[in-house]
Amino acid sequence: MSTITVLSSLATREAYLELVPQFEAANGHKVETTWAGTVNIIKRMADGEVFDLVISSNASIKDLTAQGKIVPGSATNLSKTGIGIGVRKGAPKPDVSTADAFRRAMLNVKSIGLSTGPSGVYLEKLFEKLGIADSVKPKIKQIPSGGTVAPLVAGGEAEIGFQQISEIAHADGIDYVGPLPGDLQLISVFTAGVHTGAKHPADAQALIKYLTAPTGLAVMKKHGLEAP
């Protein structure tokens, strides 16, 4: 039986960690996973690293396919999720129910935790759109690529934090406030694709099939991820 190597972003991690041991038991394969942020995934691909399977944002998988790193036609959407908001456990939850309430909350908080991934990039653009970028920018504390915002918030370094719902809703030391207001929300799709240099492409496809089976999607949903 083969060892399937995977390079994956963190958004699907909790569900993935529950599903992969089941896949290994059912198929006899071993799965070795390297976790990285979207920025680092793109860099590692550019540097010529090879994995059997790559899991990242839909946009980055499309880019990697165009660059000849992902087998055309192999990309499969695994799940989607919006951006969630968290505060330190026991801290007051701000009103973020509308765009206006969200804007006021961002002006009132002392510090804001963001990722360097798709959610952080989007939030910075959103602050500009809401006309508060200059006021908010000095408050932003950004984690390195591949990290999660929750520890920053749980440790008190950031009063409020934003990341994919699947990464922040059930995190230790966090009270989940909720998703971004509907008219401000960004839904990100996470996609798996087989690397053009994969040693075990058929086994990588088998793993994709397992993750997107009804039982896999049920586990994804439990961890804040919706069917794509």
N, C-alpha and C positions, 0 to 999 in steps of 0.2 A: 504494500500500500504506500501511497505517496505522501510527501509533506507539502501541503499547499501554503505558499507564502502570500501574505496579504499586507498591503499598505493601506491604512484606513484613517479617515478623519474621525473625530471623537463624537460626532453628533449621534451616531447609532450605537455607541459603545455598550451601554447597559443592556440593550436588547441583544446585541451581537454576542456579548459574553454569556448570556443565558442560552442562546441558540447553538453556538459553535460546539460545546461539549456534546450536545445531543446529536449534531451532525457527525462528529467524530465517532461516537458510539454506534450510530446507525450505518456508517459507511466504511469505518475502519481507517480512514485517512487521519493524518495529523495536520493541524492548522497552526502555523506560526504567524502571529500578527504584530506588525509594527505600527504604533500609533503616531500620528503627526497632524499638525494643523494644515489647512489648505495651502497656505503659503509654502510650507516646507514640502508638501507633497509635490507641488509644481517644481520646486527647486530640485528635489531628489530625482524626479523624472528627467529634468533637463541635464542633470549630472550623469545620467546613464544607468541609474540603478534599475534593477529588474525584479519584479514580483510577479507572481501568477495572477493576482487580482488586485485591482485598485478601487477603493471606495472613497468617493469625495463628492463635492457639490456637482450637480448636473452640469453647470457651466464649465467647471474645470475639466470634467470628463470629456465634454464636447471639444474643448481646446486640445486636450491630450490626444484625442482621436484625430483631429486635424493635423497634429504634429507627428502622427505615425507611431504614437506610444501605446494606443489602445486599439485592439482589433475592431475594425468597422463592423457594426451590426451586433457586437457583443454587449454593448451598454444596456443595462437593465435598471430601471428605477426601483429602488428598494422601499423608500418611504419619504414622507414630507413632514415638515414641522415649521411652526412659526417661531417668533422670538418671544421669550418669556422674561419676566422681571422678578428679581428676588431681593429680599432684605435680610439682614442678620436675624437669627431666630429670636423672637421676643420683641423686636423693634416695631415701631408703629408702621403700618402699611399706608403709603401715600395713595391718594385718589388718582388713578390713571385711567378712569373709565371713559374719558373723552379726549379728543385731541387738545382741547383747551386745558383740561385738568392735567394732562400729561405735561404740557408745556410749563404750567405753573410749578408742577412738582420738580421738574428738571432745574428750574431757576432757584428753587428753595433748598434742594439737597446740597450738602457740602462736598461730596465726592461721588464719582460715577465709575463703576468698573465695566470695561469693555474688552472684547477679544480682538485679535488681529484678523480674525476670519470674516466670513460673509456678514455675520450679525454686527460686528464692530464697524465694518466699512459702511454698512447701511445706516447705523445709528448716527455716525458722523455726518452723513449726507442729510439725514432727517433733521438733525439739529440746525443745519444750514437752512433747510426748507422752512423750518418753523421760526427762523430769524433769531435764534438764541445761541448760535455757534460761538460767538465771541465771549458770551457770558459763561458758557458751559466748558469751553476748551480747557481752561486752567484746572478744572475739577476732575478731568478724565485721568483715570489710571488704567493703562492698557497692559494686559498680560502678554507674554511672548507667545509666538505661534506654537500650537500644540498644548497650551495650558487651558485651564478652565477658570471662569470668573468666580465661581462659588467660594473657593478658599479666601479670596480677597475680601469678599463681603462677610463671610463667616468670621474672619479675623479682625473685622472692623476697619480695614484699610480703605474700603469703599462703602459708602452708606447705602448705595443701591447698585445692582448689577444686572447686566443684560447678556443673554446667550440663548442658543436654541432651547426651546422648552424641554426637550429630552435631556439636556445637560444641566438644567438649573432647577427644574420643578421638584425633583426628589433628592437634591444634593444635601449632604450633611451640613448642619449649622445654618440652614437657610429656611426662611418662611417664604413660600411662593406667593407672590402678589397676584400674578395672572399674566395673560398675554398682552402684547401691545394692543391699544384700541384698534378695532377693525379697520378703520380707514387709514391707519398708519402702519398696519402689519405687513411684514414681508414673509411669504411662505417660501421656504427653501426645499428643493428636492435633492435627495441624496441618491447617488447612482453608483453601481458597480460595473466595472469593465475589465475584460481580460487583457493583460499586457501582451503586446506583440512579441515579446521575448519570453513569454511564459514557458516554463518547463512542463507544466501540467495543465494545459488549457481546458481539457475535457473535465478534469476534476474541479477546476475553478468554476466552470459552468455548473457543475453539480452543486457546488456550494451556493451559487446564486439562486439556483432553483429551490434549494432548501430554505433559504432566507425569505423567499417570496411566496412560499407555499402558504395556504390558509393558517396553519399552525404558527408559522413564522410571523405573519402579519398580525396575528393575535398578540404575540409577545411584543412586537413593535408597538402596538397600540397601548399596551400596559405601561410602556415606558415613555409615553408622550409623543409617539410617532404615528402618523396616519398613513393609510394606504396611498400610494402615489396616484 
